[in-house]
Every structure is written in C-alpha cells, then in structure tokens.
C-alpha cells in the first residue's frame, strides 16, 4: 500500500473540505432536522462552464445520497448553452434557467425537496474555493452566495466583462 494514493473521499464534512477540495468537487451538508436552517445546503466547484460536461458528475454524486434528482435550476448567464433537460444515468433531469445571477444551483429531489448549492467559479484558486465551500457548508450560515464569493475573493467572472479594455496607445 502506498501512502501517496489517498482513498477517494465520498462524504465530506466542513472540516474535511480543506483536505479534499479540487475542481469538480461537490460538498453537501444535509441536516437531519425538520427545519433546515441556513441559506445554503452546500457548494459545488465545477471545472468549466460547460454544463453538459459538469452536471452529470454532480447529479450522480447527489443521487447517491439524496435519491433521484428531478430538476436543476441554473443561472443562464453563468453557463454555456443550457439545454432544457438532460438524460443522466437513464433518468431525465429538467433544467430551469433564469438570469438571476445569484451564484447558486438549485437541486430538486422528488417533487418538493429543494437544496441550494453555492457555485464556486471554475477560475477560483484552491484556497479561495476551500474557504467558500467551508463557509457554504457551515451549519446555520446566513451569508448569501454572492457575499461568500466576495469575502473569499472568488467573485464570478462576468462572461463579457472578464477583461478591462486598455486605453488607445497602451
């Protein structure tokens, strides 16, 4: 056995976030109380803005713990070419999109259970992503997704405002 080959971590708690975070990671905190408190239920750090490449992994991971996912709500401005539905693991997942700009993804299990996950931008540094994901999974957290990204230096890069044009002659 080699110590360099670490086992895959499948259940992460906020303390474990710092040890296992990398692009493509989802961290979800599921409370066992009837009145889930806090603004967010977890966080997701996709590798890219290509939803067809990113969503199947998230849905597969969440389905393992939550059961069948029926619907996903996404910010239309944060993703490339959003379909209205995708078939993932032989199950149709409906995709709702709107231009809300709230830095979250909404996951619906069954007909009514809704989970809200912070979306850490793909360009985030590992340290900033770890901090944002830890804050998003803090029990009872009241900080909105956008503020978490600002506080951790991972603000979303606007698709058409990622570069500031230089002045003529520079």
Secondary structure, DSSP 8 states (H G I E B T S, - for coil): --TTS-----S--GGGHHHH--TTEEEE----SSS--SS-SEEEE-SSSBHHHHHHHHHHHHHHHH--EEEEEEEGGGSBS--SEEEETTEEEEEEEE----SEEEEEETTTEEEEEEE--TT--HHHHHHHHHHHTSTT----HHHHHHHTT-----TT-SS----TT-
